[in-house]
Amino acid sequence: MGKLLNFIDKFMYGRYGLDPLGIVIIAVSLLFAIIGRAFFLFYILALALIGYEIYRILSRNIPAREKENSIITNMFNRTERSRDDYVHFSCPNCGQHLRIPAGLGQKRITCPKCNARFVKRT
Ligand SMILES: [Zn+2]
């Protein structure tokens, strides 16, 4: 077993390997393989996707593979960022739900409901 792992280690040296895009490709191809039991065309697509992903895993052109992967990671990062655009909190005086843009540092806030003033770190 150790010998086999050693062989895989050597074989994979300098190759790209699995990334988030690869996991998505494998998941989609598994789904296509299942659909392919009813529609043969999807079975072909599943085989094509698996073939493509094996090519990506074994590829030595790492910048090209990272560029492909960035399509997926950018998609996730964008949703992450929009969620973190604002800091949500409650007014310590009246409990009114408030939000302020994130990343402003120390900020003086006047509650629009009860006019209480306080300082908030973002
Ligand atoms: Zn208030």
Backbone and ligand atoms as CSV (ligand in chain L), in Angstrom:
chain,resi,resn,atom,element,x,y,z
A,1,MET,N,N,0.850,-1.215,0.000
A,1,MET,CA,C,0.000,0.000,0.000
A,1,MET,C,C,0.873,1.247,0.000
A,2,GLY,N,N,1.911,1.242,0.851
A,2,GLY,CA,C,2.827,2.374,0.917
A,2,GLY,C,C,3.513,2.601,-0.411
A,3,LYS,N,N,3.829,1.483,-1.074
A,3,LYS,CA,C,4.488,1.542,-2.380
A,3,LYS,C,C,3.574,2.216,-3.403
A,4,LEU,N,N,2.288,1.834,-3.330
A,4,LEU,CA,C,1.313,2.377,-4.274
A,4,LEU,C,C,1.161,3.887,-4.067
A,5,LEU,N,N,1.038,4.307,-2.791
A,5,LEU,CA,C,0.886,5.731,-2.475
A,5,LEU,C,C,2.116,6.498,-2.950
A,6,ASN,N,N,3.272,5.904,-2.757
A,6,ASN,CA,C,4.531,6.513,-3.189
A,6,ASN,C,C,4.532,6.699,-4.703
A,7,PHE,N,N,4.031,5.674,-5.400
A,7,PHE,CA,C,3.954,5.735,-6.862
A,7,PHE,C,C,3.006,6.854,-7.292
A,8,ILE,N,N,1.835,6.935,-6.627
A,8,ILE,CA,C,0.849,7.977,-6.963
A,8,ILE,C,C,1.460,9.359,-6.703
A,9,ASP,N,N,2.161,9.485,-5.576
A,9,ASP,CA,C,2.828,10.727,-5.217
A,9,ASP,C,C,3.782,11.183,-6.317
A,10,LYS,N,N,4.593,10.260,-6.771
A,10,LYS,CA,C,5.576,10.569,-7.818
A,10,LYS,C,C,4.874,10.907,-9.119
A,11,PHE,N,N,3.816,10.123,-9.421
A,11,PHE,CA,C,3.087,10.297,-10.666
A,11,PHE,C,C,2.413,11.663,-10.711
A,12,MET,N,N,1.885,12.111,-9.549
A,12,MET,CA,C,1.129,13.366,-9.488
A,12,MET,C,C,2.040,14.584,-9.337
A,13,TYR,N,N,3.333,14.373,-9.121
A,13,TYR,CA,C,4.242,15.500,-8.909
A,13,TYR,C,C,4.242,16.425,-10.123
A,14,GLY,N,N,3.982,17.717,-9.882
A,14,GLY,CA,C,3.979,18.685,-10.979
A,14,GLY,C,C,2.695,18.702,-11.775
A,15,ARG,N,N,1.743,17.868,-11.371
A,15,ARG,CA,C,0.454,17.856,-12.069
A,15,ARG,C,C,-0.563,18.631,-11.237
A,16,TYR,N,N,-1.648,18.997,-11.897
A,16,TYR,CA,C,-2.570,19.942,-11.274
A,16,TYR,C,C,-3.375,19.338,-10.129
A,17,GLY,N,N,-3.959,18.174,-10.337
A,17,GLY,CA,C,-4.762,17.535,-9.287
A,17,GLY,C,C,-6.195,18.030,-9.249
A,18,LEU,N,N,-6.871,17.702,-8.155
A,18,LEU,CA,C,-8.300,18.007,-8.035
A,18,LEU,C,C,-8.492,19.389,-7.424
A,19,ASP,N,N,-9.460,20.142,-7.959
A,19,ASP,CA,C,-9.798,21.467,-7.425
A,19,ASP,C,C,-11.322,21.569,-7.299
A,20,PRO,N,N,-11.841,22.681,-6.765
A,20,PRO,CA,C,-13.308,22.802,-6.625
A,20,PRO,C,C,-14.052,22.614,-7.942
A,21,LEU,N,N,-13.491,23.150,-9.040
A,21,LEU,CA,C,-14.139,22.968,-10.346
A,21,LEU,C,C,-14.193,21.484,-10.702
A,22,GLY,N,N,-13.098,20.762,-10.381
A,22,GLY,CA,C,-13.042,19.326,-10.654
A,22,GLY,C,C,-14.135,18.583,-9.906
A,23,ILE,N,N,-14.360,18.976,-8.648
A,23,ILE,CA,C,-15.405,18.330,-7.844
A,23,ILE,C,C,-16.773,18.580,-8.474
A,24,VAL,N,N,-16.984,19.828,-8.954
A,24,VAL,CA,C,-18.251,20.160,-9.619
A,24,VAL,C,C,-18.402,19.324,-10.893
A,25,ILE,N,N,-17.328,19.226,-11.674
A,25,ILE,CA,C,-17.377,18.456,-12.930
A,25,ILE,C,C,-17.712,16.997,-12.642
A,26,ILE,N,N,-17.077,16.421,-11.606
A,26,ILE,CA,C,-17.330,15.020,-11.269
A,26,ILE,C,C,-18.776,14.836,-10.800
A,27,ALA,N,N,-19.261,15.784,-9.974
A,27,ALA,CA,C,-20.641,15.698,-9.484
A,27,ALA,C,C,-21.627,15.758,-10.646
A,28,VAL,N,N,-21.394,16.690,-11.586
A,28,VAL,CA,C,-22.286,16.836,-12.748
A,28,VAL,C,C,-22.231,15.580,-13.617
A,29,SER,N,N,-21.031,15.037,-13.797
A,29,SER,CA,C,-20.928,13.857,-14.657
A,29,SER,C,C,-21.609,12.649,-14.022
A,30,LEU,N,N,-21.560,12.536,-12.675
A,30,LEU,CA,C,-22.282,11.448,-11.997
A,30,LEU,C,C,-23.785,11.599,-12.218
A,31,LEU,N,N,-24.244,12.854,-12.105
A,31,LEU,CA,C,-25.665,13.139,-12.341
A,31,LEU,C,C,-26.049,12.755,-13.770
A,32,PHE,N,N,-25.198,13.153,-14.729
A,32,PHE,CA,C,-25.445,12.834,-16.143
A,32,PHE,C,C,-25.449,11.325,-16.363
A,33,ALA,N,N,-24.560,10.611,-15.650
A,33,ALA,CA,C,-24.496,9.158,-15.808
A,33,ALA,C,C,-25.816,8.523,-15.365
A,34,ILE,N,N,-26.408,9.083,-14.304
A,34,ILE,CA,C,-27.697,8.564,-13.814
A,34,ILE,C,C,-28.794,8.851,-14.841
A,35,ILE,N,N,-28.835,10.119,-15.322
A,35,ILE,CA,C,-29.823,10.489,-16.343
A,35,ILE,C,C,-29.587,9.660,-17.610
A,36,GLY,N,N,-28.293,9.346,-17.847
A,36,GLY,CA,C,-27.912,8.600,-19.045
A,36,GLY,C,C,-28.549,7.222,-19.137
A,37,ARG,N,N,-29.032,6.698,-18.013
A,37,ARG,CA,C,-29.709,5.391,-18.043
A,37,ARG,C,C,-31.023,5.511,-18.802
A,38,ALA,N,N,-31.594,6.734,-18.819
A,38,ALA,CA,C,-32.827,6.967,-19.567
A,38,ALA,C,C,-32.535,7.606,-20.924
A,39,PHE,N,N,-31.596,8.548,-20.931
A,39,PHE,CA,C,-31.256,9.260,-22.177
A,39,PHE,C,C,-29.774,9.036,-22.478
A,40,PHE,N,N,-29.513,8.250,-23.507
A,40,PHE,CA,C,-28.155,7.828,-23.809
A,40,PHE,C,C,-27.209,8.999,-24.039
A,41,LEU,N,N,-27.739,10.093,-24.578
A,41,LEU,CA,C,-26.917,11.271,-24.878
A,41,LEU,C,C,-26.213,11.769,-23.614
A,42,PHE,N,N,-26.911,11.739,-22.470
A,42,PHE,CA,C,-26.322,12.205,-21.213
A,42,PHE,C,C,-25.185,11.297,-20.753
A,43,TYR,N,N,-25.308,10.023,-21.090
A,43,TYR,CA,C,-24.254,9.074,-20.742
A,43,TYR,C,C,-22.960,9.441,-21.469
A,44,ILE,N,N,-23.100,9.817,-22.741
A,44,ILE,CA,C,-21.943,10.265,-23.539
A,44,ILE,C,C,-21.356,11.527,-22.909
A,45,LEU,N,N,-22.233,12.471,-22.528
A,45,LEU,CA,C,-21.775,13.717,-21.917
A,45,LEU,C,C,-21.030,13.430,-20.615
A,46,ALA,N,N,-21.551,12.486,-19.820
A,46,ALA,CA,C,-20.904,12.118,-18.553
A,46,ALA,C,C,-19.496,11.598,-18.815
A,47,LEU,N,N,-19.357,10.740,-19.814
A,47,LEU,CA,C,-18.042,10.189,-20.160
A,47,LEU,C,C,-17.104,11.297,-20.629
A,48,ALA,N,N,-17.640,12.234,-21.413
A,48,ALA,CA,C,-16.836,13.347,-21.919
A,48,ALA,C,C,-16.345,14.210,-20.757
A,49,LEU,N,N,-17.247,14.486,-19.796
A,49,LEU,CA,C,-16.883,15.322,-18.642
A,49,LEU,C,C,-15.823,14.641,-17.785
A,50,ILE,N,N,-16.007,13.342,-17.532
A,50,ILE,CA,C,-15.022,12.598,-16.734
A,50,ILE,C,C,-13.669,12.605,-17.450
A,51,GLY,N,N,-13.716,12.422,-18.758
A,51,GLY,CA,C,-12.487,12.445,-19.548
A,51,GLY,C,C,-11.793,13.788,-19.427
A,52,TYR,N,N,-12.581,14.850,-19.513
A,52,TYR,CA,C,-12.040,16.205,-19.402
A,52,TYR,C,C,-11.424,16.426,-18.029
A,53,GLU,N,N,-12.114,15.954,-16.980
A,53,GLU,CA,C,-11.608,16.175,-15.624
A,53,GLU,C,C,-10.332,15.363,-15.375
A,54,ILE,N,N,-10.267,14.141,-15.896
A,54,ILE,CA,C,-9.025,13.352,-15.762
A,54,ILE,C,C,-7.879,14.100,-16.444
A,55,TYR,N,N,-8.183,14.666,-17.620
A,55,TYR,CA,C,-7.176,15.463,-18.336
A,55,TYR,C,C,-6.719,16.646,-17.474
A,56,ARG,N,N,-7.687,17.306,-16.775
A,56,ARG,CA,C,-7.343,18.457,-15.936
A,56,ARG,C,C,-6.464,18.016,-14.757
A,57,ILE,N,N,-6.848,16.895,-14.110
A,57,ILE,CA,C,-6.112,16.413,-12.929
A,57,ILE,C,C,-4.662,16.102,-13.309
A,58,LEU,N,N,-4.465,15.509,-14.496
A,58,LEU,CA,C,-3.127,15.086,-14.900
A,58,LEU,C,C,-2.358,16.186,-15.618
A,59,SER,N,N,-3.031,17.314,-15.859
A,59,SER,CA,C,-2.418,18.391,-16.633
A,59,SER,C,C,-1.224,19.001,-15.913
A,60,ARG,N,N,-0.202,19.370,-16.695
A,60,ARG,CA,C,0.941,20.080,-16.131
A,60,ARG,C,C,0.844,21.577,-16.404
A,61,ASN,N,N,-0.176,21.977,-17.144
A,61,ASN,CA,C,-0.374,23.399,-17.445
A,61,ASN,C,C,-1.208,24.022,-16.321
A,62,ILE,N,N,-0.553,24.244,-15.175
A,62,ILE,CA,C,-1.267,24.648,-13.963
A,62,ILE,C,C,-1.923,26.035,-14.090
A,63,PRO,N,N,-1.251,27.051,-14.679
A,63,PRO,CA,C,-1.934,28.357,-14.802
A,63,PRO,C,C,-3.254,28.266,-15.570
A,64,ALA,N,N,-3.289,27.455,-16.651
A,64,ALA,CA,C,-4.519,27.323,-17.446
A,64,ALA,C,C,-5.621,26.683,-16.612
A,65,ARG,N,N,-5.259,25.676,-15.803
A,65,ARG,CA,C,-6.252,24.993,-14.972
A,65,ARG,C,C,-6.762,25.935,-13.870
A,66,GLU,N,N,-5.842,26.746,-13.302
A,66,GLU,CA,C,-6.252,27.678,-12.250
A,66,GLU,C,C,-7.201,28.733,-12.795
A,67,LYS,N,N,-6.983,29.108,-14.065
A,67,LYS,CA,C,-7.860,30.093,-14.694
A,67,LYS,C,C,-9.271,29.513,-14.822
A,68,GLU,N,N,-9.364,28.248,-15.232
A,68,GLU,CA,C,-10.673,27.585,-15.335
A,68,GLU,C,C,-11.329,27.534,-13.959
A,69,ASN,N,N,-10.525,27.173,-12.960
A,69,ASN,CA,C,-11.064,27.026,-11.607
A,69,ASN,C,C,-11.548,28.359,-11.045
A,70,SER,N,N,-10.894,29.477,-11.443
A,70,SER,CA,C,-11.257,30.785,-10.895
A,70,SER,C,C,-12.691,31.164,-11.262
A,71,ILE,N,N,-13.211,30.588,-12.368
A,71,ILE,CA,C,-14.594,30.847,-12.756
A,71,ILE,C,C,-15.515,30.410,-11.619
A,72,ILE,N,N,-15.233,29.229,-11.064
A,72,ILE,CA,C,-16.053,28.671,-9.986
A,72,ILE,C,C,-15.812,29.434,-8.674
A,73,THR,N,N,-14.545,29.646,-8.323
A,73,THR,CA,C,-14.253,30.281,-7.034
A,73,THR,C,C,-14.752,31.725,-7.020
A,74,ASN,N,N,-14.676,32.423,-8.173
A,74,ASN,CA,C,-15.212,33.790,-8.233
A,74,ASN,C,C,-16.708,33.804,-7.982
A,75,MET,N,N,-17.403,32.789,-8.514
A,75,MET,CA,C,-18.844,32.690,-8.331
A,75,MET,C,C,-19.181,32.605,-6.841
A,76,PHE,N,N,-18.415,31.767,-6.110
A,76,PHE,CA,C,-18.670,31.593,-4.677
A,76,PHE,C,C,-18.261,32.842,-3.911
A,77,ASN,N,N,-17.119,33.442,-4.286
A,77,ASN,CA,C,-16.628,34.619,-3.570
A,77,ASN,C,C,-17.593,35.785,-3.700
A,78,ARG,N,N,-18.262,35.911,-4.863
A,78,ARG,CA,C,-19.155,37.030,-5.082
A,78,ARG,C,C,-20.338,36.967,-4.105
A,79,THR,N,N,-20.922,35.771,-3.940
A,79,THR,CA,C,-22.055,35.642,-3.025
A,79,THR,C,C,-21.583,35.885,-1.589
A,80,GLU,N,N,-20.358,35.424,-1.300
A,80,GLU,CA,C,-19.789,35.616,0.035
A,80,GLU,C,C,-19.659,37.109,0.340
A,81,ARG,N,N,-19.141,37.863,-0.647
A,81,ARG,CA,C,-18.877,39.284,-0.447
A,81,ARG,C,C,-20.180,40.065,-0.246
A,82,SER,N,N,-21.183,39.758,-1.071
A,82,SER,CA,C,-22.425,40.526,-0.971
A,82,SER,C,C,-23.069,40.299,0.398
A,83,ARG,N,N,-22.820,39.117,0.974
A,83,ARG,CA,C,-23.380,38.847,2.290
A,83,ARG,C,C,-22.639,39.667,3.361
A,84,ASP,N,N,-21.349,39.922,3.119
A,84,ASP,CA,C,-20.534,40.617,4.118
A,84,ASP,C,C,-20.444,42.120,3.870
A,85,ASP,N,N,-21.192,42.624,2.901
A,85,ASP,CA,C,-21.126,44.050,2.598
A,85,ASP,C,C,-21.571,44.909,3.767
A,86,TYR,N,N,-22.493,44.420,4.575
A,86,TYR,CA,C,-23.047,45.194,5.686
A,86,TYR,C,C,-22.836,44.473,7.009
A,87,VAL,N,N,-22.705,45.271,8.045
A,87,VAL,CA,C,-22.678,44.723,9.390
A,87,VAL,C,C,-24.071,44.946,9.979
A,88,HIS,N,N,-24.677,43.857,10.424
A,88,HIS,CA,C,-26.030,43.949,10.984
A,88,HIS,C,C,-25.942,43.932,12.502
A,89,PHE,N,N,-26.728,44.782,13.148
A,89,PHE,CA,C,-26.765,44.788,14.610
A,89,PHE,C,C,-28.050,45.464,15.083
A,90,SER,N,N,-28.272,45.437,16.394
A,90,SER,CA,C,-29.465,46.060,16.964
A,90,SER,C,C,-29.060,47.293,17.748
A,91,CYS,N,N,-29.902,48.311,17.725
A,91,CYS,CA,C,-29.677,49.508,18.522
A,91,CYS,C,C,-29.698,49.115,20.002
A,92,PRO,N,N,-28.640,49.494,20.753
A,92,PRO,CA,C,-28.593,49.108,22.178
A,92,PRO,C,C,-29.686,49.773,23.018
A,93,ASN,N,N,-30.279,50.830,22.494
A,93,ASN,CA,C,-31.316,51.550,23.240
A,93,ASN,C,C,-32.720,51.006,22.960
A,94,CYS,N,N,-33.081,50.870,21.671
A,94,CYS,CA,C,-34.454,50.480,21.346
A,94,CYS,C,C,-34.551,49.139,20.630
A,95,GLY,N,N,-33.415,48.557,20.257
A,95,GLY,CA,C,-33.440,47.237,19.619
A,95,GLY,C,C,-33.759,47.278,18.140
A,96,GLN,N,N,-33.854,48.463,17.549
A,96,GLN,CA,C,-34.112,48.605,16.112
A,96,GLN,C,C,-33.008,47.901,15.314
A,97,HIS,N,N,-33.405,47.140,14.292
A,97,HIS,CA,C,-32.416,46.469,13.452
A,97,HIS,C,C,-31.739,47.501,12.557
A,98,LEU,N,N,-30.403,47.524,12.612
A,98,LEU,CA,C,-29.632,48.495,11.835
A,98,LEU,C,C,-28.564,47.766,11.025
A,99,ARG,N,N,-28.122,48.414,9.966
A,99,ARG,CA,C,-26.978,47.874,9.226
A,99,ARG,C,C,-26.139,49.031,8.707
A,100,ILE,N,N,-24.823,48.821,8.721
A,100,ILE,CA,C,-23.911,49.818,8.161
A,100,ILE,C,C,-22.910,49.105,7.269
A,101,PRO,N,N,-22.390,49.793,6.256
A,101,PRO,CA,C,-21.408,49.147,5.379
A,101,PRO,C,C,-20.220,48.646,6.179
A,102,ALA,N,N,-19.716,47.471,5.805
A,102,ALA,CA,C,-18.596,46.866,6.523
A,102,ALA,C,C,-17.286,47.564,6.180
A,103,GLY,N,N,-16.313,47.456,7.044
A,103,GLY,CA,C,-14.964,47.912,6.758
A,103,GLY,C,C,-14.736,49.395,6.953
A,104,LEU,N,N,-15.573,50.059,7.702
A,104,LEU,CA,C,-15.395,51.499,7.941
A,104,LEU,C,C,-14.572,51.764,9.193
A,105,GLY,N,N,-14.326,50.738,9.982
A,105,GLY,CA,C,-13.604,50.916,11.239
A,105,GLY,C,C,-14.537,51.489,12.303
A,106,GLN,N,N,-13.973,52.333,13.192
A,106,GLN,CA,C,-14.777,52.951,14.255
A,106,GLN,C,C,-15.785,53.935,13.639
A,107,LYS,N,N,-17.057,53.796,13.970
A,107,LYS,CA,C,-18.070,54.627,13.304
A,107,LYS,C,C,-19.089,55.104,14.330
A,108,ARG,N,N,-19.380,56.427,14.307
A,108,ARG,CA,C,-20.421,57.004,15.148
A,108,ARG,C,C,-21.766,56.786,14.476
A,109,ILE,N,N,-22.707,56.265,15.235
A,109,ILE,CA,C,-24.011,55.945,14.655
A,109,ILE,C,C,-25.102,56.621,15.461
A,110,THR,N,N,-26.064,57.202,14.738
A,110,THR,CA,C,-27.265,57.733,15.378
A,110,THR,C,C,-28.426,56.855,14.944
A,111,CYS,N,N,-29.104,56.250,15.903
A,111,CYS,CA,C,-30.225,55.371,15.581
A,111,CYS,C,C,-31.335,56.186,14.928
A,112,PRO,N,N,-31.814,55.794,13.759
A,112,PRO,CA,C,-32.849,56.576,13.063
A,112,PRO,C,C,-34.203,56.522,13.774
A,113,LYS,N,N,-34.357,55.595,14.705
A,113,LYS,CA,C,-35.656,55.439,15.362
A,113,LYS,C,C,-35.714,56.251,16.660
A,114,CYS,N,N,-34.698,56.049,17.525
A,114,CYS,CA,C,-34.758,56.708,18.841
A,114,CYS,C,C,-33.671,57.775,19.003
A,115,ASN,N,N,-32.858,58.006,17.966
A,115,ASN,CA,C,-31.791,59.004,17.985
A,115,ASN,C,C,-30.710,58.742,19.035
A,116,ALA,N,N,-30.632,57.536,19.544
A,116,ALA,CA,C,-29.554,57.199,20.472
A,116,ALA,C,C,-28.244,57.221,19.693
A,117,ARG,N,N,-27.179,57.719,20.359
A,117,ARG,CA,C,-25.873,57.752,19.696
A,117,ARG,C,C,-24.944,56.754,20.343
A,118,PHE,N,N,-24.215,56.042,19.510
A,118,PHE,CA,C,-23.235,55.089,20.013
A,118,PHE,C,C,-22.166,54.861,18.952
A,119,VAL,N,N,-21.106,54.190,19.366
A,119,VAL,CA,C,-19.982,53.933,18.471
A,119,VAL,C,C,-19.951,52.439,18.158
A,120,LYS,N,N,-19.746,52.145,16.881
A,120,LYS,CA,C,-19.726,50.737,16.462
A,120,LYS,C,C,-18.470,50.495,15.635
A,121,ARG,N,N,-17.823,49.371,15.880
A,121,ARG,CA,C,-16.664,48.959,15.074
A,121,ARG,C,C,-17.107,48.027,13.972
A,122,THR,N,N,-16.660,48.280,12.747
A,122,THR,CA,C,-16.985,47.355,11.653
A,122,THR,C,C,-15.714,46.830,11.015
L,1,ZN,ZN,ZN,-32.652,53.076,18.711
